[in-house]
Amino acid sequence: MNFEGQFNLRKKIETRGGILEIIDITPEKESGLPVFLSSGWASTPELLKPLLRTVFDNDRRVITVDFKKFDKINTKNQRGVAREKLKSQAILEVAKVLEIEKLDIISHSEGAVYTAFAVEESPAIFKNFLLIAPAGMVHNQSFLETASKFILDTLLWPVKKLKKKNRPFYHIVQNTKFLILNPIQSLQEGYGLSKIFIAKKIDFIIRNGVNVNLIYFNEDLIFSYKEVRQNAEIHNIPVHLIEGSHNFIYSNPEIFWSKIKSYIE
């Protein structure tokens, strides 16, 4: 089956957090381990589609999930944190359902938070863990501050498009659509990523044999690179600074892949 057919073929599973739709795309000549993409706040499969296609075109099996119906929260306390933990369990459930013994995982922004929980719990499943402009690496940045910076970065895209190529307008449309259609989930996820510090978890993950690299962008407006780097160095996390903005994975997937593929080979 071609890329489009596999992208539109969704496998639904029931988990503690709600219904997951798994997108599992395998190239004809598969090489290397499967790659799981953990997307960030207000992301959608449609937004990830160009990157999924890029990974597929490079002969890697690529997997992601749609969390739009992932809305069962079992605790009234710290709902945002609880949601991140349930999403981490969902990653492990996907690996189990698809009978994958080992995989590489790329996590972006908020995706780094729930992915860190998953890798911490079951490090043996993961060979390479790539954190892309991760949330959870700075202290004391409130949800309001994070959200405002995220929105500013998103709204600046049309302006940047005049100066730089490949800045797709659909990024704004997809993010806005998610925030409008899923306001409770958006708030829970935003609250969760502002309350969790993952650097200590990453230190533990590295000591348990997972190859970890942190990629940050020189134009990222969301988190302080200086603080991210300092916290990473304290916890022995390798950091690499490359050109791009917070959402570079969506705007320039081919260039992004060329810059990071060596870390998951």
C-alpha positions as CSV (number, residue, x, y, z in Angstrom):
1,M,0.0,0.0,0.0
2,N,1.3,3.5,-0.9
3,F,1.9,6.3,1.6
4,E,-1.5,7.9,1.3
5,G,-3.3,4.7,1.8
6,Q,-1.4,3.8,4.9
7,F,-1.7,7.4,6.3
8,N,-5.5,7.2,6.0
9,L,-5.7,3.7,7.4
10,R,-6.2,4.2,11.2
11,K,-6.0,1.4,13.8
12,K,-8.1,2.3,16.8
13,I,-7.3,0.9,20.3
14,E,-8.9,1.6,23.7
15,T,-6.6,2.7,26.5
16,R,-7.0,4.0,30.0
17,G,-6.8,7.5,28.6
18,G,-9.3,7.0,25.8
19,I,-9.3,6.0,22.2
20,L,-6.1,6.1,20.2
21,E,-5.8,6.1,16.4
22,I,-2.5,4.6,15.3
23,I,-0.9,5.7,12.1
24,D,1.6,3.0,11.0
25,I,3.4,3.5,7.7
26,T,5.9,1.0,6.3
27,P,8.0,1.6,3.1
28,E,8.4,-1.2,0.6
29,K,12.2,-1.4,1.4
30,E,12.2,-0.9,5.1
31,S,15.6,-0.3,6.8
32,G,16.6,0.4,10.4
33,L,14.3,0.4,13.4
34,P,10.8,1.8,13.3
35,V,10.6,5.5,14.2
36,F,7.9,6.7,16.6
37,L,7.0,10.4,16.3
38,S,5.7,12.0,19.5
39,S,4.1,15.3,18.5
40,G,3.8,18.5,20.5
41,W,1.0,20.7,21.9
42,A,-1.9,21.2,19.5
43,S,-0.4,19.1,16.8
44,T,-2.4,16.8,14.5
45,P,-1.5,13.9,12.1
46,E,-2.2,16.3,9.2
47,L,0.4,18.7,10.6
48,L,2.9,15.9,10.9
49,K,2.1,14.4,7.5
50,P,5.0,16.1,5.6
51,L,7.5,14.7,8.1
52,L,5.9,11.3,8.1
53,R,6.3,11.3,4.3
54,T,9.9,12.3,4.6
55,V,10.7,9.5,7.0
56,F,8.8,7.1,4.8
57,D,10.7,8.3,1.7
58,N,13.9,7.5,3.6
59,D,12.9,3.9,4.0
60,R,12.0,4.0,7.7
61,R,8.8,2.6,9.1
62,V,7.1,5.5,10.9
63,I,4.4,5.5,13.6
64,T,2.4,8.2,15.3
65,V,-0.9,8.5,17.1
66,D,-3.9,10.8,17.1
67,F,-4.8,11.8,20.6
68,K,-8.0,13.7,19.6
69,K,-10.3,11.2,21.5
70,F,-7.8,10.7,24.3
71,D,-10.0,12.4,26.9
72,K,-10.5,10.1,29.9
73,I,-8.7,11.5,32.9
74,N,-9.0,9.4,36.0
75,T,-8.0,11.9,38.7
76,K,-9.3,15.3,39.7
77,N,-5.9,16.4,40.9
78,Q,-3.1,17.6,38.6
79,R,-5.1,16.8,35.5
80,G,-2.4,18.0,33.1
81,V,0.3,15.8,34.7
82,A,-2.1,12.9,34.8
83,R,-2.8,13.3,31.1
84,E,1.0,13.3,30.3
85,K,1.4,10.0,32.2
86,L,-1.6,8.4,30.4
87,K,-0.1,9.5,27.1
88,S,3.1,7.8,28.1
89,Q,1.3,4.6,28.8
90,A,-0.3,4.9,25.3
91,I,3.1,4.8,23.6
92,L,4.0,1.6,25.4
93,E,0.6,0.2,24.5
94,V,1.1,1.0,20.8
95,A,4.5,-0.8,20.9
96,K,2.8,-3.8,22.4
97,V,-0.1,-3.9,20.0
98,L,2.2,-3.5,17.0
99,E,4.5,-6.2,18.4
100,I,7.6,-3.9,18.2
101,E,10.5,-5.0,20.4
102,K,12.8,-2.1,19.7
103,L,12.3,1.4,18.2
104,D,13.7,4.9,17.8
105,I,11.6,7.8,19.1
106,I,11.6,11.4,18.1
107,S,9.7,13.7,20.5
108,H,8.9,17.4,19.8
109,S,8.0,20.1,22.4
110,E,5.3,18.7,24.7
111,G,5.9,15.3,23.2
112,A,9.2,15.1,25.0
113,V,7.3,15.2,28.4
114,Y,5.1,12.2,27.9
115,T,7.7,10.4,25.9
116,A,10.2,10.8,28.8
117,F,7.7,9.0,31.1
118,A,7.4,6.1,28.7
119,V,11.2,5.7,28.1
120,E,11.9,6.0,31.8
121,E,9.4,3.2,32.5
122,S,10.6,0.8,29.7
123,P,14.1,1.9,28.5
124,A,14.8,-1.5,27.0
125,I,12.3,-0.9,24.2
126,F,14.1,2.2,23.0
127,K,17.4,2.5,21.2
128,N,17.5,6.2,20.3
129,F,15.6,9.0,22.0
130,L,15.7,12.3,20.3
131,L,14.3,15.4,22.0
132,I,13.4,18.2,19.6
133,A,13.0,21.7,21.2
134,P,11.6,19.8,24.3
135,A,9.3,21.1,26.9
136,G,10.1,20.2,30.5
137,M,13.7,21.4,30.4
138,V,13.2,24.7,32.1
139,H,12.1,25.7,35.6
140,N,9.4,28.2,36.5
141,Q,7.9,29.0,33.1
142,S,4.2,29.3,33.6
143,F,1.5,27.8,31.3
144,L,0.4,31.3,30.4
145,E,4.0,32.3,29.4
146,T,4.5,29.1,27.4
147,A,1.2,29.4,25.6
148,S,1.7,33.1,24.7
149,K,5.2,32.3,23.3
150,F,3.8,29.4,21.4
151,I,1.0,31.5,19.9
152,L,3.4,34.3,19.1
153,D,5.7,31.9,17.3
154,T,2.8,30.5,15.3
155,L,1.3,33.8,14.3
156,L,4.8,35.1,13.2
157,W,4.9,32.4,10.5
158,P,3.2,34.5,7.8
159,V,5.7,37.3,8.4
160,K,8.6,34.8,8.3
161,K,7.2,33.3,5.1
162,L,8.1,36.5,3.3
163,K,11.8,36.1,4.2
164,K,12.2,32.3,4.2
165,K,10.9,29.6,2.0
166,N,8.8,26.6,2.9
167,R,6.7,28.2,5.8
168,P,3.4,26.4,5.2
169,F,0.3,28.4,6.2
170,Y,-1.5,25.2,7.1
171,H,0.5,25.0,10.4
172,I,-1.5,28.0,11.7
173,V,-4.8,26.4,10.5
174,Q,-4.1,23.0,12.1
175,N,-3.0,24.4,15.4
176,T,-5.9,26.8,15.6
177,K,-8.4,24.1,14.7
178,F,-7.1,21.8,17.5
179,L,-7.2,24.6,20.1
180,I,-10.7,25.5,19.2
181,L,-12.1,22.0,18.9
182,N,-10.2,20.6,21.9
183,P,-10.1,23.4,24.5
184,I,-10.1,21.2,27.6
185,Q,-7.4,18.9,26.2
186,S,-5.3,21.9,25.1
187,L,-5.5,23.4,28.6
188,Q,-4.7,20.1,30.3
189,E,-1.7,19.5,28.0
190,G,-0.5,23.1,28.4
191,Y,-0.8,22.9,32.2
192,G,1.0,19.5,32.3
193,L,4.0,20.6,30.3
194,S,4.4,23.7,32.5
195,K,4.5,21.6,35.7
196,I,6.9,18.8,34.8
197,F,10.7,18.9,34.7
198,I,12.2,16.0,32.8
199,A,15.9,16.5,32.9
200,K,16.4,14.1,35.9
201,K,14.4,11.5,34.0
202,I,16.6,11.8,31.0
203,D,19.7,11.4,33.1
204,F,18.2,8.1,34.4
205,I,17.3,7.1,30.9
206,I,20.9,7.6,29.6
207,R,22.3,5.6,32.5
208,N,19.9,2.8,31.5
209,G,21.5,2.5,28.0
210,V,19.3,4.6,25.8
211,N,21.1,6.9,23.3
212,V,19.8,10.4,24.0
213,N,20.3,13.6,22.0
214,L,18.7,17.0,22.5
215,I,18.2,19.2,19.4
216,Y,17.4,22.9,19.8
217,F,16.8,25.6,17.2
218,N,18.6,28.9,17.1
219,E,15.4,30.9,16.4
220,D,13.2,29.1,19.0
221,L,11.0,31.6,20.9
222,I,9.3,29.1,23.3
223,F,12.0,28.2,25.8
224,S,15.3,29.8,26.9
225,Y,18.1,28.0,25.1
226,K,20.5,29.2,27.8
227,E,18.5,27.5,30.5
228,V,17.7,24.4,28.4
229,R,21.5,24.0,27.8
230,Q,22.4,24.5,31.4
231,N,19.9,22.0,32.7
232,A,21.0,19.5,30.0
233,E,24.6,19.8,30.9
234,I,23.9,19.3,34.6
235,H,22.2,16.0,33.7
236,N,24.7,14.8,31.1
237,I,22.3,15.3,28.1
238,P,24.1,16.0,24.8
239,V,22.8,19.2,23.2
240,H,23.1,20.2,19.5
241,L,22.0,23.7,18.2
242,I,20.8,23.8,14.6
243,E,19.2,26.5,12.4
244,G,15.5,26.8,12.6
245,S,12.5,27.8,14.7
246,H,10.4,25.9,17.2
247,N,8.2,24.3,14.5
248,F,11.0,23.7,12.0
249,I,9.9,20.0,11.9
250,Y,6.7,21.0,10.2
251,S,8.0,23.8,7.9
252,N,11.1,22.1,6.5
253,P,10.8,18.3,7.1
254,E,13.4,17.3,4.5
255,I,16.0,19.7,5.8
256,F,15.1,18.8,9.4
257,W,15.5,15.1,8.6
258,S,18.9,15.6,7.0
259,K,20.1,17.3,10.1
260,I,18.9,14.7,12.6
261,K,19.0,11.4,10.9
262,S,22.5,10.6,12.0
263,Y,21.3,10.6,15.6
264,I,18.9,7.7,15.0
265,E,20.9,5.5,12.7
